[in-house]
Amino acid sequence: MEYKIKWLSNASLTFLDEIDFIFEKWNYKEVQKFILLVDENLKRLSVNPKIGIPIKNIFRLVLSKQTTLFYSILFKKKKNELT
């Protein structure tokens, strides 16, 4: 069974900030690559929530040298929360 992904407000803000940064420094094509990278890994995360490295109650999933997702797992609700 797949877990739902819930974006907490800080996660949403930092994601949008990162998109702005990539667009200003590079171009729209790089923004699309970044969004695809995040989407692909969110799909992996929804299928296998323990894919990340646990650090106390938070998990860390490295997407690239520059990008890491931090999340918690709510097992009873079958949900991952991006922090």
All heavy atoms as an XYZ file, in Angstrom:
709
protein
N       0.841     -1.196      0.000
C       0.000      0.000      0.000
C       0.877      1.247      0.000
O       1.851      1.328      0.723
C      -0.908     -0.017      1.220
C      -1.741      1.229      1.361
S      -2.873      1.109      2.731
C      -4.292      1.783      1.950
N       0.522      2.202     -0.822
C       1.299      3.433     -0.912
C       0.943      4.399      0.214
O      -0.206      4.492      0.624
C       1.063      4.110     -2.253
C       1.664      3.343     -3.403
C       1.558      4.088     -4.718
O       1.160      5.262     -4.715
O       1.879      3.484     -5.747
N       1.957      5.098      0.675
C       1.770      6.137      1.686
C       1.489      7.456      0.991
O       2.034      7.726     -0.092
C       3.031      6.290      2.527
C       3.161      5.280      3.637
C       3.146      3.917      3.386
C       3.315      5.702      4.945
C       3.264      2.991      4.401
C       3.443      4.782      5.979
C       3.417      3.437      5.699
O       3.537      2.538      6.714
N       0.653      8.272      1.595
C       0.402      9.614      1.069
C       1.569     10.514      1.464
O       2.221     10.289      2.471
C      -0.890     10.184      1.640
C      -2.119      9.456      1.168
C      -3.362     10.079      1.746
C      -4.583      9.303      1.264
N      -5.820      9.846      1.813
N       1.797     11.540      0.670
C       2.836     12.524      0.964
C       2.149     13.820      1.360
O       1.306     14.327      0.618
C       3.738     12.794     -0.268
C       4.371     11.496     -0.790
C       4.775     13.848      0.046
C       5.415     10.892      0.092
N       2.514     14.350      2.513
C       1.972     15.630      2.962
C       3.122     16.624      3.065
O       4.101     16.384      3.757
C       1.287     15.486      4.323
C       0.742     16.805      4.831
C       0.095     16.659      6.183
C      -0.404     18.022      6.649
N      -0.984     17.934      7.999
N       2.983     17.728      2.350
C       3.980     18.793      2.401
C       3.645     19.738      3.554
O       2.586     20.364      3.537
C       3.971     19.591      1.100
C       4.536     18.857     -0.075
C       3.966     17.846     -0.770
C       5.789     19.101     -0.705
N       4.768     17.436     -1.795
C       5.906     18.203     -1.776
C       6.824     20.004     -0.463
C       7.017     18.175     -2.591
C       7.927     19.970     -1.297
C       8.026     19.064     -2.340
N       4.514     19.831      4.531
C       4.338     20.831      5.580
C       4.730     22.185      5.010
O       5.422     22.276      3.988
C       5.164     20.466      6.804
C       4.789     19.134      7.471
C       5.665     18.883      8.699
C       3.322     19.096      7.857
N       4.299     23.251      5.666
C       4.491     24.594      5.097
C       5.959     24.921      4.841
O       6.301     25.490      3.807
C       3.848     25.655      5.982
O       4.404     25.634      7.271
N       6.845     24.555      5.759
C       8.268     24.846      5.564
C       8.823     24.098      4.354
O       9.623     24.641      3.590
C       9.065     24.495      6.819
C      10.492     24.960      6.736
O      10.749     26.115      6.416
N      11.421     24.065      7.010
N       8.384     22.862      4.161
C       8.841     22.083      3.010
C       8.385     22.729      1.704
O       9.149     22.820      0.744
C       8.319     20.653      3.106
N       7.153     23.189      1.675
C       6.638     23.854      0.471
C       7.415     25.124      0.162
O       7.778     25.375     -0.989
C       5.155     24.205      0.648
O       4.394     23.044      0.755
N       7.674     25.905      1.194
C       8.406     27.165      0.998
C       9.832     26.926      0.512
O      10.292     27.604     -0.412
C       8.424     27.984      2.288
C       7.087     28.579      2.711
C       7.207     29.228      4.089
C       6.595     29.582      1.689
N      10.522     25.978      1.115
C      11.903     25.742      0.689
C      11.954     25.142     -0.713
O      12.882     25.422     -1.473
C      12.660     24.845      1.689
O      11.960     23.619      1.860
C      12.827     25.533      3.027
N      10.950     24.337     -1.079
C      10.882     23.792     -2.432
C      10.719     24.928     -3.449
O      11.427     24.986     -4.453
C       9.721     22.797     -2.530
C       9.522     22.210     -3.893
C      10.431     21.316     -4.424
C       8.409     22.544     -4.645
C      10.242     20.757     -5.683
C       8.207     21.993     -5.899
C       9.128     21.102     -6.420
N       9.801     25.839     -3.169
C       9.588     26.971     -4.080
C      10.801     27.894     -4.131
O      11.158     28.397     -5.206
C       8.338     27.755     -3.656
C       7.021     26.985     -3.781
C       5.875     27.799     -3.194
C       6.744     26.613     -5.225
N      11.455     28.095     -2.990
C      12.687     28.895     -2.971
C      13.765     28.262     -3.831
O      14.497     28.954     -4.547
C      13.210     29.056     -1.539
C      12.393     30.014     -0.708
O      11.584     30.780     -1.279
O      12.560     30.004      0.537
N      13.872     26.951     -3.760
C      14.877     26.244     -4.555
C      14.581     26.369     -6.043
O      15.487     26.574     -6.862
C      14.946     24.774     -4.141
C      16.087     24.015     -4.764
C      17.452     24.527     -4.362
O      17.589     25.163     -3.305
O      18.405     24.296     -5.131
N      13.315     26.279     -6.410
C      12.935     26.461     -7.815
C      13.304     27.868     -8.292
O      13.867     28.030     -9.382
C      11.429     26.182     -8.010
C      11.173     24.685     -7.884
C      10.935     26.711     -9.356
C       9.725     24.298     -7.907
N      13.016     28.877     -7.489
C      13.390     30.254     -7.843
C      14.893     30.389     -8.015
O      15.368     31.019     -8.968
C      12.907     31.242     -6.768
C      11.410     31.439     -6.774
O      10.754     31.096     -7.790
O      10.883     31.938     -5.764
N      15.646     29.799     -7.087
C      17.106     29.874     -7.153
C      17.635     29.229     -8.438
O      18.478     29.800     -9.134
C      17.722     29.193     -5.924
C      19.209     29.060     -6.002
C      20.027     30.155     -5.760
C      19.796     27.849     -6.329
C      21.405     30.041     -5.847
C      21.168     27.718     -6.415
C      21.982     28.822     -6.168
N      17.138     28.039     -8.750
C      17.587     27.333     -9.954
C      17.248     28.145    -11.204
O      18.076     28.274    -12.111
C      16.959     25.925    -10.025
C      17.505     25.051     -8.897
C      17.214     25.271    -11.384
C      16.766     23.742     -8.708
N      16.053     28.714    -11.238
C      15.649     29.498    -12.408
C      16.531     30.739    -12.581
O      16.947     31.065    -13.692
C      14.180     29.897    -12.301
C      13.660     30.580    -13.526
C      13.499     29.882    -14.707
C      13.349     31.923    -13.500
C      13.029     30.505    -15.854
C      12.878     32.557    -14.644
C      12.717     31.848    -15.818
N      16.825     31.419    -11.478
C      17.665     32.628    -11.552
C      19.096     32.298    -11.945
O      19.726     33.042    -12.694
C      17.655     33.359    -10.215
C      16.353     34.065     -9.927
C      16.337     34.735     -8.560
O      17.422     35.030     -8.019
O      15.235     34.952     -8.037
N      19.626     31.189    -11.430
C      21.027     30.852    -11.691
C      21.212     30.153    -13.039
O      22.207     30.373    -13.712
C      21.558     29.978    -10.570
C      23.024     29.713    -10.688
C      23.629     29.278     -9.402
C      25.095     29.017     -9.634
N      25.933     29.375     -8.567
N      20.239     29.309    -13.443
C      20.359     28.566    -14.683
C      19.204     28.907    -15.620
O      19.187     29.981    -16.177
C      20.454     27.068    -14.417
C      21.773     26.706    -13.799
C      22.982     26.617    -14.418
C      22.013     26.433    -12.411
N      23.957     26.299    -13.517
C      23.396     26.173    -12.279
C      21.208     26.372    -11.283
C      23.969     25.855    -11.054
C      21.782     26.052    -10.061
C      23.146     25.806     -9.965
N      18.264     27.979    -15.791
C      17.171     28.221    -16.741
C      15.978     27.307    -16.436
O      16.019     26.477    -15.528
C      17.655     28.014    -18.189
C      18.247     26.639    -18.406
O      17.740     25.644    -17.911
N      19.345     26.588    -19.155
N      14.930     27.449    -17.224
C      13.693     26.695    -17.012
C      13.906     25.189    -17.190
O      13.290     24.388    -16.492
C      12.601     27.206    -17.955
C      11.281     26.537    -17.741
C      10.539     26.770    -16.588
C      10.770     25.654    -18.684
C       9.323     26.136    -16.374
C       9.560     25.020    -18.482
C       8.843     25.264    -17.328
O       7.648     24.635    -17.116
N      14.780     24.811    -18.107
C      15.056     23.387    -18.336
C      15.605     22.740    -17.065
O      15.230     21.621    -16.713
C      16.046     23.218    -19.492
C      16.328     21.793    -19.847
C      17.264     21.703    -21.044
C      17.560     20.263    -21.361
N      18.456     20.117    -22.505
N      16.473     23.429    -16.352
C      17.030     22.908    -15.099
C      15.959     22.837    -14.011
O      15.978     21.930    -13.174
C      18.219     23.750    -14.639
C      19.401     23.728    -15.585
C      19.913     22.317    -15.862
O      20.052     21.518    -14.914
O      20.183     22.015    -17.042
N      15.034     23.781    -14.022
C      13.909     23.741    -13.077
C      13.080     22.480    -13.327
O      12.712     21.769    -12.388
C      13.026     25.009    -13.190
C      11.730     24.843    -12.416
C      13.785     26.242    -12.717
N      12.813     22.188    -14.582
C      12.043     20.988    -14.931
C      12.764     19.721    -14.465
O      12.129     18.788    -13.962
C      11.796     20.929    -16.433
C      10.801     21.957    -16.918
C      10.634     21.906    -18.420
O      11.621     21.885    -19.168
N       9.394     21.880    -18.864
N      14.080     19.674    -14.642
C      14.862     18.521    -14.194
C      14.755     18.349    -12.681
O      14.607     17.223    -12.187
C      16.342     18.689    -14.564
C      16.676     18.448    -15.997
C      18.186     18.562    -16.135
C      18.672     18.566    -17.536
N      20.136     18.715    -17.602
N      14.824     19.467    -11.963
C      14.728     19.424    -10.506
C      13.357     18.918    -10.066
O      13.255     18.046     -9.194
C      15.010     20.809     -9.912
C      14.785     20.884     -8.427
C      15.665     20.280     -7.551
C      13.690     21.556     -7.909
C      15.465     20.339     -6.180
C      13.480     21.628     -6.548
C      14.365     21.009     -5.678
N      12.309     19.441    -10.665
C      10.950     19.021    -10.317
C      10.762     17.529    -10.610
O      10.180     16.801     -9.806
C       9.904     19.880    -11.050
C       9.942     21.316    -10.506
C       8.505     19.283    -10.917
C       9.117     22.304    -11.299
N      11.280     17.062    -11.729
C      11.190     15.644    -12.083
C      11.953     14.788    -11.064
O      11.466     13.736    -10.637
C      11.733     15.416    -13.493
C      11.650     14.000    -14.023
C      10.199     13.523    -14.093
C      12.298     13.920    -15.400
N      13.131     15.232    -10.672
C      13.924     14.520     -9.670
C      13.144     14.376     -8.357
O      13.071     13.286     -7.779
C      15.239     15.265     -9.409
C      16.121     14.717     -8.291
C      16.729     13.391     -8.701
C      17.192     15.729     -7.933
N      12.532     15.462     -7.907
C      11.756     15.429     -6.669
C      10.537     14.524     -6.839
O      10.271     13.670     -5.981
C      11.348     16.855     -6.237
C      10.386     16.812     -5.062
C      12.585     17.679     -5.869
N       9.812     14.663     -7.933
C       8.618     13.835     -8.170
C       8.948     12.341     -8.194
O       8.238     11.530     -7.596
C       7.929     14.225     -9.477
C       7.124     15.501     -9.368
O       6.840     15.939     -8.234
O       6.774     16.060    -10.421
N      10.018     11.982     -8.887
C      10.408     10.571     -8.971
C      10.722     10.012     -7.588
O      10.334      8.895     -7.251
C      11.621     10.407     -9.884
C      11.302     10.594    -11.349
C      12.548     10.614    -12.224
O      13.679     10.705    -11.679
O      12.391     10.541    -13.447
N      11.414     10.795     -6.784
C      11.781     10.318     -5.460
C      10.599     10.322     -4.491
O      10.549      9.493     -3.588
C      12.962     11.113     -4.910
C      14.256     10.634     -5.515
O      14.787      9.616     -5.100
N      14.729     11.327     -6.539
N       9.648     11.205     -4.684
C       8.435     11.169     -3.861
C       7.627      9.910     -4.165
O       7.030      9.318     -3.259
C       7.593     12.423     -4.070
C       8.162     13.709     -3.493
C       7.260     14.887     -3.821
C       8.383     13.603     -1.995
N       7.612      9.494     -5.418
C       6.937      8.250     -5.781
C       7.616      7.062     -5.107
O       6.957      6.172     -4.564
C       6.914      8.066     -7.301
C       5.957      8.997     -7.996
C       6.037      8.860     -9.495
C       5.203      9.951    -10.159
N       5.408     10.019    -11.592
N       8.944      7.053     -5.132
C       9.702      5.988     -4.453
C       9.407      5.997     -2.966
O       9.231      4.938     -2.350
C      11.205      6.180     -4.672
C      11.673      5.944     -6.080
C      13.162      6.212     -6.265
N      13.978      5.551     -5.258
C      15.055      6.098     -4.694
N      15.451      7.302     -5.035
N      15.745      5.437     -3.797
N       9.349      7.188     -2.395
C       9.106      7.347     -0.965
C       7.708      6.867     -0.581
O       7.522      6.256      0.476
C       9.297      8.807     -0.574
C       9.147      9.167      0.886
C      10.167      8.437      1.731
C       9.311     10.667      1.054
N       6.725      7.103     -1.434
C       5.365      6.679     -1.112
C       5.235      5.153     -1.112
O       4.450      4.590     -0.363
C       4.355      7.304     -2.074
O       4.439      6.735     -3.343
N       6.034      4.479     -1.924
C       6.005      3.019     -1.991
C       6.861      2.399     -0.870
O       6.487      1.385     -0.287
C       6.507      2.532     -3.369
C       6.654      1.030     -3.408
C       5.571      3.017     -4.458
N       7.980      3.020     -0.578
C       8.908      2.488      0.416
C       9.319      3.605      1.376
O      10.370      4.215      1.202
C      10.132      1.890     -0.279
C      11.081      1.234      0.691
O      10.815      1.125      1.879
N      12.208      0.794      0.173
N       8.508      3.890      2.403
C       8.781      5.032      3.283
C      10.071      4.927      4.092
O      10.607      5.930      4.525
C       7.565      5.091      4.199
C       6.879      3.804      4.062
C       7.274      3.224      2.751
N      10.599      3.730      4.261
C      11.834      3.577      5.042
C      13.085      3.676      4.171
O      14.178      3.312      4.603
C      11.822      2.238      5.778
C      10.789      2.185      6.881
C      10.924      0.890      7.644
C       9.924      0.836      8.779
N      10.045     -0.438      9.509
N      12.945      4.202      2.967
C      14.060      4.297      2.033
C      15.150      5.261      2.524
O      16.314      5.111      2.204
C      13.561      4.698      0.632
C      14.614      4.433     -0.421
C      13.111      6.138      0.598
C      14.107      4.580     -1.828
N      14.757      6.241      3.331
C      15.709      7.229      3.823
C      16.517      6.724      5.009
O      16.288      5.643      5.542
N      17.465      7.536      5.416
C      18.326      7.229      6.557
C      17.693      7.837      7.806
O      17.457      9.042      7.846
C      19.736      7.802      6.332
C      20.349      7.171      5.083
C      20.618      7.587      7.548
C      21.580      7.887      4.580
N      17.416      7.005      8.832
C      16.783      7.556     10.040
C      17.760      8.351     10.899
O      18.905      7.955     11.074
C      16.300      6.314     10.782
C      17.134      5.190     10.283
C      17.580      5.567      8.897
N      17.276      9.494     11.389
C      18.003     10.323     12.346
C      16.982     10.668     13.425
O      16.180     11.574     13.236
C      18.553     11.605     11.702
C      19.403     11.293     10.482
C      19.334     12.424     12.719
C      19.741     12.490      9.641
N      16.979      9.901     14.511
C      15.962     10.012     15.565
C      14.587      9.767     14.940
O      14.348      8.714     14.391
C      16.060     11.325     16.306
C      17.367     11.477     17.063
C      17.393     12.700     17.919
C      18.740     12.786     18.620
N      18.845     13.891     19.521
N      13.668     10.730     14.973
C      12.318     10.542     14.427
C      12.162     11.073     13.011
O      11.069     11.072     12.465
C      11.282     11.219     15.327
C      11.212     10.566     16.685
O      11.487      9.379     16.816
N      10.865     11.323     17.696
N      13.250     11.535     12.423
C      13.220     12.116     11.077
C      14.057     11.232     10.147
O      15.062     10.667     10.550
C      13.806     13.554     11.090
C      13.025     14.459     12.028
C      13.897     14.144      9.699
C      11.626     14.781     11.562
N      13.607     11.124      8.910
C      14.367     10.398      7.901
C      14.965     11.390      6.910
O      14.402     12.457      6.677
C      13.460      9.414      7.142
C      13.079      8.219      7.944
C      12.096      8.298      8.908
C      13.708      7.009      7.741
C      11.728      7.197      9.650
C      13.354      5.892      8.482
C      12.362      5.989      9.438
N      16.084     11.005      6.334
C      16.786     11.852      5.364
C      16.951     11.049      4.083
O      17.442      9.919      4.093
C      18.144     12.222      5.949
C      19.048     12.982      5.032
C      20.321     13.314      5.746
N      21.065     12.082      6.008
C      22.378     11.975      5.908
N      23.099     13.021      5.607
N      22.974     10.838      6.137
N      16.518     11.649      2.970
C      16.652     11.007      1.663
C      17.443     11.933      0.749
O      16.976     13.016      0.392
C      15.270     10.714      1.065
C      15.251     10.049     -0.304
C      15.955      8.689     -0.269
C      13.833      9.899     -0.803
N      18.652     11.515      0.403
C      19.514     12.320     -0.461
C      19.094     12.114     -1.907
O      19.083     10.990     -2.408
C      20.997     11.943     -0.257
C      21.892     12.736     -1.195
C      21.411     12.165      1.199
N      18.743     13.222     -2.574
C      18.333     13.166     -3.980
C      19.501     13.462     -4.906
O      19.582     12.932     -6.006
C      17.215     14.164     -4.252
C      15.976     14.077     -3.370
C      14.915     15.046     -3.854
C      15.436     12.678     -3.305
N      20.370     14.362     -4.479
C      21.562     14.717     -5.238
C      22.557     15.324     -4.253
O      22.249     15.463     -3.067
C      21.228     15.731     -6.340
O      20.922     16.987     -5.783
N      23.700     15.712     -4.751
C      24.715     16.317     -3.893
C      24.187     17.583     -3.213
O      24.540     17.884     -2.084
C      25.949     16.640     -4.737
C      27.168     17.004     -3.939
C      28.434     16.946     -4.778
C      28.615     18.206     -5.583
N      29.933     18.273     -6.246
N      23.290     18.286     -3.879
C      22.771     19.557     -3.363
C      21.396     19.451     -2.714
O      20.938     20.403     -2.103
C      22.663     20.601     -4.492
C      23.926     20.899     -5.227
C      24.179     19.950     -6.393
O      23.420     19.038     -6.667
N      25.307     20.143     -7.060
N      20.709     18.327     -2.853
C      19.306     18.258     -2.441
C      19.037     17.051     -1.548
O      19.347     15.919     -1.930
C      18.388     18.169     -3.674
O      18.705     19.230     -4.565
C      16.924     18.273     -3.276
N      18.437     17.314     -0.391
C      18.056     16.273      0.553
C      16.638     16.529      1.030
O      16.281     17.655      1.349
C      19.012     16.254      1.763
O      20.346     16.051      1.307
C      18.649     15.164      2.744
N      15.818     15.468      1.065
C      14.474     15.559      1.629
C      14.518     15.080      3.077
O      15.158     14.076      3.379
C      13.498     14.656      0.872
C      13.102     15.039     -0.529
C      12.171     13.975     -1.105
C      12.428     16.383     -0.559
N      13.838     15.797      3.947
C      13.685     15.384      5.329
C      12.209     15.114      5.557
O      11.362     15.915      5.162
C      14.189     16.478      6.275
C      15.672     16.689      6.191
C      16.196     17.656      5.345
C      16.541     15.911      6.936
C      17.564     17.846      5.247
C      17.910     16.095      6.837
C      18.428     17.061      6.000
N      11.906     13.981      6.198
C      10.499     13.612      6.373
C      10.317     12.746      7.610
O      11.262     12.166      8.141
C       9.980     12.881      5.133
C      10.637     11.549      4.860
C      10.037     10.365      5.287
C      11.843     11.460      4.197
C      10.633      9.139      5.041
C      12.451     10.247      3.947
C      11.843      9.086      4.369
O      12.433      7.886      4.136
N       9.083     12.673      8.044
C       8.709     11.757      9.116
C       7.645     10.810      8.577
O       6.959     11.118      7.601
C       8.194     12.517     10.337
O       7.094     13.322      9.985
N       7.531      9.652      9.206
C       6.569      8.642      8.772
C       5.489      8.517      9.836
O       5.792      8.329     11.009
C       7.240      7.273      8.572
C       8.398      7.365      7.591
C       6.218      6.237      8.106
C       9.226      6.094      7.490
N       4.252      8.630      9.412
C       3.115      8.399     10.297
C       2.534      7.044      9.909
O       1.699      6.942      9.016
C       2.083      9.514     10.146
C       2.612     10.938     10.373
C       1.536     11.965     10.065
C       3.111     11.095     11.789
N       3.012      5.986     10.555
C       2.657      4.621     10.164
C       1.160      4.351     10.262
O       0.588      3.738      9.374
C       3.429      3.600     11.011
C       4.890      3.551     10.683
C       5.820      4.147     11.517
C       5.336      2.916      9.538
C       7.171      4.104     11.216
C       6.688      2.869      9.225
C       7.608      3.463     10.067
N       0.522      4.802     11.327
C      -0.905      4.522     11.508
C      -1.768      5.192     10.436
O      -2.779      4.664     10.028
C      -1.369      4.949     12.896
C      -0.823      4.075     13.995
C      -1.351      4.463     15.331
C      -0.753      3.573     16.406
N      -1.259      3.890     17.736
N      -1.341      6.367      9.980
C      -2.102      7.100      8.966
C      -1.635      6.785      7.553
O      -2.180      7.307      6.585
C      -2.001      8.610      9.213
C      -2.660      9.047     10.485
C      -2.608     10.546     10.622
C      -3.301     11.000     11.868
N      -3.321     12.457     12.000
N      -0.579      5.967      7.429
C       0.010      5.653      6.125
C       0.343      6.937      5.366
O      -0.084      7.158      4.238
C      -0.930      4.772      5.299
C      -1.280      3.456      5.932
C      -0.486      2.375      5.303
C      -0.952      1.035      5.830
N       0.133      0.177      6.156
N       1.124      7.797      6.049
C       1.440      9.093      5.473
C       2.894      9.456      5.792
O       3.401      9.155      6.864
C       0.512     10.136      6.092
C       0.635     11.505      5.492
C      -0.177     12.598      6.154
C      -1.440     12.237      6.819
N      -2.158     13.390      7.376
N       3.557     10.110      4.843
C       4.878     10.704      5.048
C       4.692     12.222      5.079
O       3.994     12.777      4.241
C       5.831     10.364      3.903
C       6.147      8.893      3.839
O       6.363      8.257      4.848
N       6.186      8.351      2.630
N       5.342     12.878      6.031
C       5.283     14.337      6.095
C       6.653     14.909      5.775
O       7.627     14.596      6.451
C       4.847     14.813      7.495
C       3.423     14.530      7.798
C       2.969     15.111      9.125
O       3.818     15.322     10.022
O       1.763     15.356      9.260
N       6.710     15.718      4.727
C       7.959     16.394      4.385
C       8.130     17.585      5.316
O       7.218     18.378      5.475
C       7.927     16.870      2.929
C       7.798     15.771      1.881
C       7.680     16.391      0.505
C       8.961     14.816      1.934
N       9.301     17.689      5.913
C       9.538     18.774      6.866
C      10.495     19.799      6.318
O      11.141     19.595      5.349
C      10.089     18.228      8.188
O      11.251     17.467      7.932
C       9.071     17.366      8.879
